[in-house]
C-alpha cells in the first residue's frame, strides 16, 4: 500500500515482523505526481491545510484523514516534510504552508 503522510515518521507494524528495513529517497514534485496518479493510495494527512496544499501540488485529491497507519513489509509512503521546525502547537494555514520550504520523501519498508 502507498500512504501519503505529513511527517517523516514511518509508523511501522512491529507485530508483523521483528526486523524492518526502510529506504528513503527524496522526490521531485513531478515524480511524486506520477506516483500518486498511477498508484492507489491511502491518505493519512492529519492536517486539513496540508491535505489541501498536497492536493494542489500533486494534482489529485488528498483527503484530510486523521488515521493511524501501521506500515508493513512492501508498503511505501510519500512524506510531506517541512524543512523547519514550527513552534509548539502552531497550525499553519494553506497560505502559510506555501511560504515554507519542504521536501517530498519516498519511503519503502523491506
PLY file of the C-alpha trace (Angstrom):
ply
format ascii 1.0
element vertex 110
property float x
property float y
property float z
element edge 109
property int vertex1
property int vertex2
end_header
0.00 0.00 0.00
1.10 3.58 -0.67
0.41 6.04 2.14
0.53 9.83 2.00
1.88 11.21 5.29
2.51 14.70 6.62
5.67 13.86 8.53
8.84 11.84 8.06
7.78 9.42 10.76
7.49 5.84 9.46
4.74 4.16 11.51
5.88 0.52 11.42
3.81 -2.51 12.42
6.28 -4.24 14.72
3.79 -7.04 15.38
4.03 -8.23 11.76
7.82 -8.67 11.66
10.75 -8.44 14.05
13.04 -6.62 11.58
12.13 -3.78 9.25
14.47 -2.01 6.86
13.31 1.31 5.49
14.73 3.07 2.42
14.26 6.79 1.84
14.52 8.75 -1.41
13.96 12.45 -1.96
11.37 13.02 -4.70
10.94 15.89 -7.10
7.39 17.16 -7.49
6.88 15.66 -10.96
7.87 12.16 -9.81
5.59 12.43 -6.78
2.72 13.45 -9.08
3.33 10.44 -11.32
3.36 8.06 -8.36
0.09 9.26 -6.83
-1.67 9.49 -10.20
-0.71 5.92 -11.10
-1.00 4.19 -7.71
-3.87 3.57 -5.33
-3.09 5.26 -2.01
-4.43 5.98 1.44
-4.10 9.48 2.83
-3.09 9.74 6.46
-2.64 13.51 6.29
-4.00 14.74 9.59
-3.92 18.47 8.89
-6.56 19.91 6.59
-4.41 22.73 5.20
-1.62 20.27 4.35
-4.11 17.98 2.58
-5.39 20.92 0.51
-1.87 22.01 -0.45
-0.84 18.46 -1.37
-3.98 18.07 -3.48
-3.00 21.14 -5.50
0.68 20.18 -5.76
0.07 16.55 -6.73
-2.95 17.06 -8.96
-5.14 14.50 -7.16
-7.48 14.76 -4.18
-5.53 14.08 -0.98
-8.21 13.78 1.69
-7.76 15.13 5.20
-7.73 11.80 7.02
-6.54 11.59 10.61
-5.94 7.85 10.89
-3.39 5.55 12.46
-1.12 3.77 9.99
0.96 0.64 10.57
3.28 0.09 7.63
4.33 -3.47 6.81
6.89 -5.05 4.52
6.29 -3.87 0.95
4.40 -0.73 1.94
5.51 2.65 0.63
4.82 6.25 1.55
5.20 9.78 0.29
6.05 12.10 3.16
5.49 15.86 3.17
8.37 17.21 5.27
8.76 20.84 6.30
12.39 21.98 6.35
11.93 23.94 9.55
10.54 23.16 12.96
7.37 25.03 13.90
6.62 26.49 17.32
4.80 24.03 19.56
1.07 23.90 18.84
1.32 26.03 15.68
-1.21 25.04 12.99
-0.45 26.59 9.62
-2.92 27.81 7.05
-2.55 26.71 3.44
-1.03 30.11 2.55
1.47 29.86 5.42
2.46 26.36 4.26
3.04 27.63 0.72
5.59 30.14 2.01
7.73 27.45 3.69
10.31 25.15 2.15
9.52 21.45 2.16
10.70 18.12 0.78
8.76 15.20 -0.58
10.33 11.93 0.53
9.50 8.42 -0.64
9.95 5.55 1.80
9.74 1.78 1.29
9.58 -0.83 4.03
11.52 -4.02 3.26
0 1
1 2
2 3
3 4
4 5
5 6
6 7
7 8
8 9
9 10
10 11
11 12
12 13
13 14
14 15
15 16
16 17
17 18
18 19
19 20
20 21
21 22
22 23
23 24
24 25
25 26
26 27
27 28
28 29
29 30
30 31
31 32
32 33
33 34
34 35
35 36
36 37
37 38
38 39
39 40
40 41
41 42
42 43
43 44
44 45
45 46
46 47
47 48
48 49
49 50
50 51
51 52
52 53
53 54
54 55
55 56
56 57
57 58
58 59
59 60
60 61
61 62
62 63
63 64
64 65
65 66
66 67
67 68
68 69
69 70
70 71
71 72
72 73
73 74
74 75
75 76
76 77
77 78
78 79
79 80
80 81
81 82
82 83
83 84
84 85
85 86
86 87
87 88
88 89
89 90
90 91
91 92
92 93
93 94
94 95
95 96
96 97
97 98
98 99
99 100
100 101
101 102
102 103
103 104
104 105
105 106
106 107
107 108
108 109
